[in-house]
């Protein structure tokens, strides 16, 4: 599993957690494959647990850049993608450049069949990255 695949699995886990009462560990088990390595699991866990532990701040940062929309009205998959990207942008910037996180988020959006969301997510995340550069975050 590559980092992209770990991100895809993180979207699936966060989607489950957003819509059900399932425990984090159970949601993680539903997406893991037998041949998954420790490093792959570690990145998946880093994303899921990072998003979960910083979710309020991530949601607030995302909400700040939504235009004509509320966070609650976003599709659950869009919320999951935005949360992962915002987590990477805000907390993993030393490891993953913001532009990479933004591009990965767009690929995730395409992967999950939400072509109509690509432009919107791009705008939100581009504004988040720019906001960090000018010190808004």
VEXSEZA-334473 format. One record per residue (C-alpha): residue in three letters; y, x, z. Coordinates in steps of 0.05 Angstrom, whole numbers. Last residue first. Layout:
N
<site type="ALA" v="Y" u="X" w="Z"/>
...
//
This chain:
137
<site type="UNK" v="602" u="-77" w="211"/>
<site type="UNK" v="672" u="-81" w="180"/>
<site type="UNK" v="678" u="-5" w="176"/>
<site type="UNK" v="699" u="3" w="103"/>
<site type="UNK" v="631" u="31" w="82"/>
<site type="UNK" v="595" u="-20" w="126"/>
<site type="UNK" v="631" u="-77" w="91"/>
<site type="UNK" v="612" u="-48" w="23"/>
<site type="UNK" v="538" u="-49" w="42"/>
<site type="UNK" v="545" u="-121" w="68"/>
<site type="UNK" v="584" u="-142" w="6"/>
<site type="UNK" v="529" u="-113" w="-39"/>
<site type="UNK" v="478" u="-150" w="4"/>
<site type="UNK" v="511" u="-218" w="-3"/>
<site type="UNK" v="526" u="-209" w="-77"/>
<site type="UNK" v="455" u="-185" w="-94"/>
<site type="UNK" v="426" u="-243" w="-54"/>
<site type="UNK" v="467" u="-292" w="-95"/>
<site type="UNK" v="450" u="-260" w="-162"/>
<site type="UNK" v="376" u="-258" w="-147"/>
<site type="UNK" v="370" u="-328" w="-118"/>
<site type="UNK" v="360" u="-364" w="-185"/>
<site type="UNK" v="303" u="-316" w="-200"/>
<site type="UNK" v="265" u="-339" w="-139"/>
<site type="UNK" v="194" u="-326" w="-161"/>
<site type="UNK" v="169" u="-286" w="-101"/>
<site type="UNK" v="168" u="-222" w="-140"/>
<site type="UNK" v="239" u="-233" w="-166"/>
<site type="UNK" v="266" u="-237" w="-95"/>
<site type="UNK" v="225" u="-177" w="-75"/>
<site type="UNK" v="255" u="-138" w="-133"/>
<site type="UNK" v="325" u="-158" w="-111"/>
<site type="UNK" v="310" u="-136" w="-40"/>
<site type="UNK" v="283" u="-69" w="-66"/>
<site type="UNK" v="348" u="-59" w="-104"/>
<site type="UNK" v="390" u="-73" w="-42"/>
<site type="UNK" v="348" u="-28" w="2"/>
<site type="UNK" v="352" u="28" w="-50"/>
<site type="UNK" v="428" u="20" w="-54"/>
<site type="UNK" v="433" u="23" w="21"/>
<site type="UNK" v="398" u="91" w="23"/>
<site type="UNK" v="334" u="93" w="64"/>
<site type="UNK" v="321" u="143" w="120"/>
<site type="UNK" v="390" u="153" w="150"/>
<site type="UNK" v="408" u="81" w="132"/>
<site type="UNK" v="349" u="53" w="172"/>
<site type="UNK" v="386" u="9" w="221"/>
<site type="UNK" v="441" u="-29" w="185"/>
<site type="UNK" v="419" u="-24" w="112"/>
<site type="UNK" v="344" u="-28" w="128"/>
<site type="UNK" v="354" u="-86" w="175"/>
<site type="UNK" v="400" u="-121" w="125"/>
<site type="UNK" v="347" u="-113" w="71"/>
<site type="UNK" v="292" u="-141" w="116"/>
<site type="UNK" v="336" u="-199" w="139"/>
<site type="UNK" v="359" u="-215" w="69"/>
<site type="UNK" v="287" u="-218" w="43"/>
<site type="UNK" v="264" u="-262" w="101"/>
<site type="UNK" v="323" u="-309" w="94"/>
<site type="UNK" v="311" u="-315" w="19"/>
<site type="UNK" v="238" u="-332" w="33"/>
<site type="UNK" v="259" u="-386" w="83"/>
<site type="UNK" v="307" u="-417" w="32"/>
<site type="UNK" v="379" u="-412" w="55"/>
<site type="UNK" v="408" u="-475" w="86"/>
<site type="UNK" v="404" u="-447" w="157"/>
<site type="UNK" v="446" u="-387" w="138"/>
<site type="UNK" v="502" u="-431" w="113"/>
<site type="UNK" v="529" u="-433" w="43"/>
<site type="UNK" v="596" u="-432" w="6"/>
<site type="UNK" v="596" u="-356" w="7"/>
<site type="UNK" v="549" u="-318" w="53"/>
<site type="UNK" v="578" u="-251" w="74"/>
<site type="UNK" v="589" u="-262" w="148"/>
<site type="UNK" v="524" u="-302" w="152"/>
<site type="UNK" v="486" u="-238" w="135"/>
<site type="UNK" v="517" u="-198" w="192"/>
<site type="UNK" v="505" u="-255" w="241"/>
<site type="UNK" v="433" u="-263" w="218"/>
<site type="UNK" v="422" u="-188" w="227"/>
<site type="UNK" v="454" u="-189" w="296"/>
<site type="UNK" v="410" u="-247" w="319"/>
<site type="UNK" v="348" u="-217" w="286"/>
<site type="UNK" v="352" u="-148" w="317"/>
<site type="UNK" v="285" u="-148" w="354"/>
<site type="UNK" v="250" u="-191" w="301"/>
<site type="UNK" v="278" u="-151" w="242"/>
<site type="UNK" v="257" u="-86" w="274"/>
<site type="UNK" v="189" u="-113" w="293"/>
<site type="UNK" v="175" u="-136" w="221"/>
<site type="UNK" v="204" u="-74" w="187"/>
<site type="UNK" v="174" u="-23" w="234"/>
<site type="UNK" v="108" u="-60" w="234"/>
<site type="UNK" v="104" u="-56" w="158"/>
<site type="UNK" v="124" u="18" w="160"/>
<site type="UNK" v="71" u="34" w="213"/>
<site type="UNK" v="17" u="-6" w="175"/>
<site type="UNK" v="29" u="36" w="113"/>
<site type="UNK" v="28" u="100" w="154"/>
<site type="UNK" v="-37" u="79" w="189"/>
<site type="UNK" v="-71" u="66" w="122"/>
<site type="UNK" v="-89" u="-2" w="93"/>
<site type="UNK" v="-159" u="-1" w="64"/>
<site type="UNK" v="-183" u="-66" w="97"/>
<site type="UNK" v="-122" u="-106" w="77"/>
<site type="UNK" v="-67" u="-131" w="123"/>
<site type="UNK" v="-30" u="-196" w="106"/>
<site type="UNK" v="-64" u="-246" w="154"/>
<site type="UNK" v="-67" u="-194" w="209"/>
<site type="UNK" v="9" u="-188" w="212"/>
<site type="UNK" v="16" u="-263" w="224"/>
<site type="UNK" v="-34" u="-259" w="281"/>
<site type="UNK" v="2" u="-200" w="312"/>
<site type="UNK" v="70" u="-234" w="307"/>
<site type="UNK" v="45" u="-298" w="341"/>
<site type="UNK" v="42" u="-363" w="301"/>
<site type="UNK" v="91" u="-418" w="319"/>
<site type="UNK" v="106" u="-433" w="246"/>
<site type="UNK" v="163" u="-432" w="195"/>
<site type="UNK" v="202" u="-369" w="211"/>
<site type="UNK" v="142" u="-330" w="234"/>
<site type="UNK" v="104" u="-346" w="171"/>
<site type="UNK" v="163" u="-325" w="127"/>
<site type="UNK" v="171" u="-262" w="169"/>
<site type="UNK" v="99" u="-244" w="156"/>
<site type="UNK" v="103" u="-258" w="81"/>
<site type="UNK" v="168" u="-220" w="74"/>
<site type="UNK" v="137" u="-162" w="113"/>
<site type="UNK" v="78" u="-163" w="64"/>
<site type="UNK" v="126" u="-155" w="6"/>
<site type="UNK" v="162" u="-100" w="43"/>
<site type="UNK" v="96" u="-64" w="56"/>
<site type="UNK" v="81" u="-71" w="-19"/>
<site type="UNK" v="147" u="-39" w="-36"/>
<site type="UNK" v="133" u="16" w="15"/>
<site type="UNK" v="67" u="29" w="-21"/>
<site type="UNK" v="0" u="0" w="0"/>
//
